[in-house]
Amino acid sequence: MKPYDYLIVGGGLFGGVFAQQATAHGKKCLVVEKRPNLGGNIYCENVEGINVHKYGAHIFHTKLEHVWRYVNRFVTFNRYTNSPIANYKGELYNMPFNMNTFHAMWGVITPEQAKKKIEEQRAEITGEPKNLEEQAISLVGKDIYEKLVRGYTEKQWGRSCRELPAFIIKRLPVRYTYDNNYFNDPHQGIPIGGYNRLVDRLFEGCDVVLDTDFLEDREKWVQKAEKVVYTGTIDSYFDYRFGELEYRSIRLENETLDTDNYQGVAVVNYTDRETPFTRIIEHKHFEFGNQPKTVISREYPSEWKLGMEPYYPVNDSHNQELYQKYAALAEKERGVLFGGRLAEYRYYDMDQVTASALRAAEREFGAIL
Ligand SMILES: Cc1cc2nc3c(=O)[nH]c(=O)nc-3n(C[C@H](O)[C@H](O)[C@H](O)COP(=O)(O)OP(=O)(O)OC[C@H]3O[C@@H](n4cnc5c(N)ncnc54)[C@H](O)[C@@H]3O)c2cc1C
């Protein structure tokens, strides 16, 4: 008999939801996390009384009713509604593209006037768009492309929009209402008291070992439990046998400022090409904070190299094929369940990863408790 039923590698949301369900079903879990804290990417660090989203801004939003009910068992969400602002060389526009944006851009007042303006500008592109620039103009017209899409996208990809393939942007949602709510989902918010509260509740009852990389001593760890739930990168689990999967990364530069309100909103996108960062996040606004100081994070796109934080998978055909090879190995690996954004090499929003962990738990235990 091994001392634990499950060894959970990685203390992120997937690991947390699975651990909560396992514990509820009377199973004993040991969690091994290589960072100094649980929470994975949703971990927040308290600075000056402000919950700073250490691994990038996280806004919970969902249309999955069962996921919303599930997370609300552990935390209450505030009424934060994501309404980012775009700053183009000092001109401010509301996001997502809506009547407020069009009014600021052209002075139009009615949806009909806005539609006419966009249609005129879209008509510039005839035939199949040959690159991302043509694709974006064919979707939203020249002005919005020039001021709100071009610089931001070029900074993100480090290449000109004329050199980028059209398929990167499939849709650019346009709303002909005065509605600045970024998401269409019926539920959104930030846990009152921060994400760490949710994380603490999910891992309640588990034994936890921090600052420990499972892969550095995997023999020792697997002997401690009947089964493993692995949420780290899939290529590292298989010692990069077929090569490394690629990611896109970001670099976050945090600064504490001696003012109570720096930009008046949580998210400002800098959409010109010259400003080197893509966004400034002012964390206190996620929770309507009234602390005397504020903390901001400038977000810089960055090339990813092995050893850096793997943020966004690059789901092009090369990486996808590579992933399939690893996934085939994972399927044959006995006693190990692979889950979460790193082990499945896919971008998951928090609600999706929660749903995925609940599905895994249901398969394992037969019911959700
Ligand atoms: C910049 C950014 C912004 C985002 N914003 C949003 C948002 O606004 N809304 C939203 O819904 N979603 C957002 N997401 C997605 C969200 O972060 C994920 O859905 C969620 O964090 C996935 O949880 P996970 O458990 O799969 O992975 P993770 O949170 O990455 O957890 C995996 C954990 O495993 C640990 N680990 C890995 N390998 C090992 C090892 N060998 N040994 C021990 N531990 C290991 C890692 O340290 C990590 O703690 C964002 C993602 C990024 C990158």
The ligand as an SDF file (V2000), in Angstrom:
LIG
                    3D

 53 58  0  0  0  0  0  0  0  0999 V2000
   -0.8940   35.6670  -19.4380 C   0  0  0  0  0  0  0  0  0  0  0  0
   -2.1330   34.8460  -19.2390 C   0  0  0  0  0  0  0  0  0  0  0  0
   -3.3360   35.4610  -18.9600 C   0  0  0  0  0  0  0  0  0  0  0  0
   -4.4980   34.6930  -18.7770 C   0  0  0  0  0  0  0  0  0  0  0  0
   -5.6730   35.3430  -18.5060 N   0  0  0  0  0  0  0  0  0  0  0  0
   -6.7960   34.6160  -18.3410 C   0  0  0  0  0  0  0  0  0  0  0  0
   -8.0550   35.2720  -18.0960 C   0  0  0  0  0  0  0  0  0  0  0  0
   -8.1430   36.5020  -18.0370 O   0  0  0  0  0  0  0  0  0  0  0  0
   -9.1560   34.4890  -17.9360 N   0  0  0  0  0  0  0  0  0  0  0  0
   -9.0960   33.1200  -17.9940 C   0  0  0  0  0  0  0  0  0  0  0  0
  -10.1360   32.4640  -17.8250 O   0  0  0  0  0  0  0  0  0  0  0  0
   -7.9250   32.4850  -18.2180 N   0  0  0  0  0  0  0  0  0  0  0  0
   -6.7840   33.1890  -18.3800 C   0  0  0  0  0  0  0  0  0  0  0  0
   -5.5900   32.5400  -18.6080 N   0  0  0  0  0  0  0  0  0  0  0  0
   -5.5600   31.0610  -18.5830 C   0  0  0  0  0  0  0  0  0  0  0  0
   -5.2930   30.4790  -17.1690 C   0  0  0  0  0  0  0  0  0  0  0  0
   -4.0490   30.9180  -16.7110 O   0  0  0  0  0  0  0  0  0  0  0  0
   -5.3190   28.9300  -17.2650 C   0  0  0  0  0  0  0  0  0  0  0  0
   -6.5850   28.4980  -17.6480 O   0  0  0  0  0  0  0  0  0  0  0  0
   -4.9900   28.1980  -15.9520 C   0  0  0  0  0  0  0  0  0  0  0  0
   -3.9680   28.7950  -15.2280 O   0  0  0  0  0  0  0  0  0  0  0  0
   -4.5950   26.7680  -16.2830 C   0  0  0  0  0  0  0  0  0  0  0  0
   -4.3720   26.0190  -15.1100 O   0  0  0  0  0  0  0  0  0  0  0  0
   -3.4240   24.7470  -15.1730 P   0  0  0  0  0  0  0  0  0  0  0  0
   -3.5400   24.0610  -13.8400 O   0  0  0  0  0  0  0  0  0  0  0  0
   -3.6950   23.9510  -16.3720 O   0  0  0  0  0  0  0  0  0  0  0  0
   -1.9480   25.3130  -15.3910 O   0  0  0  0  0  0  0  0  0  0  0  0
   -0.9970   26.1960  -14.4860 P   0  0  0  0  0  0  0  0  0  0  0  0
   -1.7520   27.2800  -13.8160 O   0  0  0  0  0  0  0  0  0  0  0  0
    0.1520   26.5790  -15.3220 O   0  0  0  0  0  0  0  0  0  0  0  0
   -0.5020   25.1790  -13.3700 O   0  0  0  0  0  0  0  0  0  0  0  0
    0.4650   24.2010  -13.6080 C   0  0  0  0  0  0  0  0  0  0  0  0
    1.3660   24.1240  -12.3850 C   0  0  0  0  0  0  0  0  0  0  0  0
    2.2490   23.0070  -12.5150 O   0  0  0  0  0  0  0  0  0  0  0  0
    3.5020   23.3550  -11.9980 C   0  0  0  0  0  0  0  0  0  0  0  0
    4.5000   22.4400  -12.5730 N   0  0  0  0  0  0  0  0  0  0  0  0
    4.8060   22.3030  -13.8740 C   0  0  0  0  0  0  0  0  0  0  0  0
    5.7660   21.3500  -14.0430 N   0  0  0  0  0  0  0  0  0  0  0  0
    6.0500   20.8840  -12.7880 C   0  0  0  0  0  0  0  0  0  0  0  0
    6.9670   19.9160  -12.3040 C   0  0  0  0  0  0  0  0  0  0  0  0
    7.7820   19.2390  -13.1260 N   0  0  0  0  0  0  0  0  0  0  0  0
    7.0190   19.6930  -10.9720 N   0  0  0  0  0  0  0  0  0  0  0  0
    6.2170   20.3780  -10.1320 C   0  0  0  0  0  0  0  0  0  0  0  0
    5.3250   21.3220  -10.5380 N   0  0  0  0  0  0  0  0  0  0  0  0
    5.2530   21.5600  -11.8590 C   0  0  0  0  0  0  0  0  0  0  0  0
    3.6750   24.7920  -12.4360 C   0  0  0  0  0  0  0  0  0  0  0  0
    4.6500   25.4660  -11.6620 O   0  0  0  0  0  0  0  0  0  0  0  0
    2.2610   25.3480  -12.2160 C   0  0  0  0  0  0  0  0  0  0  0  0
    2.1110   25.8610  -10.9260 O   0  0  0  0  0  0  0  0  0  0  0  0
   -4.4320   33.2870  -18.8570 C   0  0  0  0  0  0  0  0  0  0  0  0
   -3.2310   32.6660  -19.1580 C   0  0  0  0  0  0  0  0  0  0  0  0
   -2.0910   33.4280  -19.3730 C   0  0  0  0  0  0  0  0  0  0  0  0
   -0.8190   32.7240  -19.7460 C   0  0  0  0  0  0  0  0  0  0  0  0
  1  2  1  0
  2  3  1  0
  2 52  2  0
  3  4  2  0
  4  5  1  0
  4 50  1  0
  5  6  2  0
  6  7  1  0
  6 13  1  0
  7  8  2  0
  7  9  1  0
  9 10  1  0
 10 11  2  0
 10 12  1  0
 12 13  2  0
 13 14  1  0
 14 15  1  0
 14 50  1  0
 15 16  1  0
 16 17  1  0
 16 18  1  0
 18 19  1  0
 18 20  1  0
 20 21  1  0
 20 22  1  0
 22 23  1  0
 23 24  1  0
 24 25  2  0
 24 26  1  0
 24 27  1  0
 27 28  1  0
 28 29  2  0
 28 30  1  0
 28 31  1  0
 31 32  1  0
 32 33  1  0
 33 34  1  0
 33 48  1  0
 34 35  1  0
 35 36  1  0
 35 46  1  0
 36 37  1  0
 36 45  1  0
 37 38  2  0
 38 39  1  0
 39 40  1  0
 39 45  2  0
 40 41  1  0
 40 42  2  0
 42 43  1  0
 43 44  2  0
 44 45  1  0
 46 47  1  0
 46 48  1  0
 48 49  1  0
 50 51  2  0
 51 52  1  0
 52 53  1  0
M  END
$$$$
